[in-house]
Amino acid sequence: MKLNLLLTIGLSALISCGTQGQDKNTTLDKDETAVYNKDNNDLKSEFTTDISNYLDAFNKGDWDGVINMTYPKLFDLITKEQMIQTFNQMEEMGMEMKTDFDKIEKISKVINYENSKFCRVYYNGGLTIKISGVMLKNKEQLKQSFIGAYGLDNVKYDDTNNKFDINAKKSMIAISNIDSNKWTYIEYNDQQDEVLKQLIPEKVLEQIAN
């Protein structure tokens, strides 16, 4: 698997997570969108728990746990087995990632569309990525990928310890079925616009784009 594909999958998974919460049932027509009303602080609390639980699974290498928290439609594009293989290959090629969560900055309104609810979550966190072997040989390519994803000022490289320290200001889309308690997540990344369009309805993306 090519290095850039490894990075795309691995970094996308860093902010894919899910948990359980309580919600109301709503029925919508096929082309109708509506705002789902729930206390903003309650949602922030749920999403904070989601991210913390996910990162714990990721840092422990609990890939099954990570996948169980990921928006299922992603697996129409890549199988669960391929994602686990990607994580393992990244380790074998010399990339050790640890990530932490700071706080949620804000969340969008929750949009109801067809049988699902969607919300954009903006958050701050950090990444420490230690590299060796093949990854060390591709240090500059990695650096440019990280700068493209997180911005020049947010990426620092430590030559002594061969590691990147990244301040991540990111966002993700939380998705839940109308008649389900479970939220799942996928990264919102302008660089992966075409992928998002395959997974999230265009009318929803238009409403949470800013």
N, C-alpha and C positions, 0 to 999 in steps of 0.2 A: 504494500500500500504506500502511495506517495506521501512524502512528508507533509505537504500542504493539506492533504485530506486528513491525515492524522491530527493535525492542529485544529482543523475546522471541527471535527467531531469531538475531540477532547475538550477544547475550549468552550464549545457550545454546551457540553454536558456540565460544565462547572456551575451553571446557574439553572439547570433543569431540576426541579424538585416537586414534591407534592405532599399533601397531608389530608386530614379530614377535618371538616367543620360542619356547621349546621346552616341550612338555607331554606328558602321558601320555594315551592313549586310554582312555575309560571308557564303558560302556554302561549306561543307566538306563531304567527303565520310565517310561511317560508321566507319571505323577503322583508320581514319586519324586524327592526331593531328597537330596543327599549332599554331604559336604565334600570338596573337592579338596585334596589335600595337596601342598604345595610349600614349600620354605624361604621364610620370610617376607622375609628380606633379599633373596633372589633376585627375588621379586615386586616389592618396593619399588624395586630397581634397574631392573627393566624399566619400571615405571610412571614413574619419574623420567626415564628416557630418552624415553619416550612424550611426556610433557608438554613437555619441552625441545624435541623435534623439532617437535611441533605448533605451539608458540608461535613458533618460527622461521618456519614456513610462514605463520602468520597475520600476523605483523608484516611479512613481505615481500609480503603480498597475493597469496600463492600459493593461490588459492581452490580450484583443482583438487586441490592437495595437502591442503588442509583437509578437503575433502569425502571424499577417499579414506581419511581417518583417522576418519571419523564412522560411528557405528553404522548399518548399512544400513537397518534397519527404520524409521528416522526418515523415510526417503524414501518411505514409504508415506503419510505425512502431508503432506509438501512435496517437490516434485521438486528434483533437483540444480540444474536451471536456475533455479528460483525462489530457491534459496538464494544462488546466485551473483549473481542480480539484486538480492537484498536487500543483500548486501555492497556492491555497486556503488552502489545507491541511498543507502545510509548515507553513503558518501563524498561523493556528489554533493550531498546535503542538508547537508553540513557536519559530519560526525563522523569524526574521525581517532583511531583506537584503537591503542594500543601496550600490550602486556601482558608481564609477566615472571613467572617462577616462583621461589619461595623454596625450599620443601621439602615433602615428603610428611610429614604428621603421623602418620598411621596408616592401616592397611588392614583391612578385615573379613576373615573367613574367605571362601574361595572356595566358592561353592555350585554344585553340579552340578544341572541340571534339564533333563530330556529330552536334547537334543543340544548343550546350551550350558553354559558356565561363566560365573558372575557374581561380581564383587567390587566392593565400595564402597571408593573411594579418597578420603581426606581430605587436603587440601593447602592451603598458603598461597601467595599470589601477590599481584601488584599490577597495577592498571590505570591508565593515563594516557589520558584522553579529552579531546581538544581539540575545541571546537565553534565553528561559525561559521554564517552564513546562516540557513537554516530551523531548524536545531538550536538556534542561539543564541536564537531567538525562543521556543523551547519549553524553555528552560533549567529552569524550575521543574518541568515535567512530567518531564523527564529526571532531575532531582534526586530526585524522589519515587520514580521507578522504581528508581534505584540504591539508595536507602535501603531500599526494600522488599526488594531482592535481597541487599544486603550489610550492612545495619544502619546506624543513624544515626552511630555513632561511627567507622565505617570509610569515610565519604564526606566529602571536603573539596572545596570549590570555590574556585578561584583567580580572582577577578574581573579581576585585571590581565591574565592570560594566557588568560582564557576556557577554563579546563580543569578537569576533575575529576581528583582523585587518590584512588584507591580501594584500600583494603587488603582483599583478597578472601580470606575464609576459606570455602572451598567444598568440595564433594565431587562425585564423579561415579561412574558405574557403568561398570566395565570388563566387556566381554562378548567371549567367544571361543567358537567352535564346538569341540566335544569333539575332533573329528578335524582341527583346523586349528591352525596356529601363530600366527595373526593375532588380535591384540586390537583391538577398537574400543570407542569410549566415547560416553557421553551424560551430560549434566548431571543430577545429583540435586537437584531443586528442589521444595520443598514447595508453592510457589506454582503449580507445573505438575503437580500430583498426577494430574489426569485424563489428561494426556498420557503420563506415566510408566506409568499403568495400561494404556494401549493398546500400550505397547512392551515392558514387562517383566512376566513372569508374577507374579500376585498372591502366590503362595507364596514366590517369591524376595524380593519387596519386603518381606514380613512379616519375613523373616530378616535383612535388612540395613537395616531402618528406623532402628535406633538405633546 
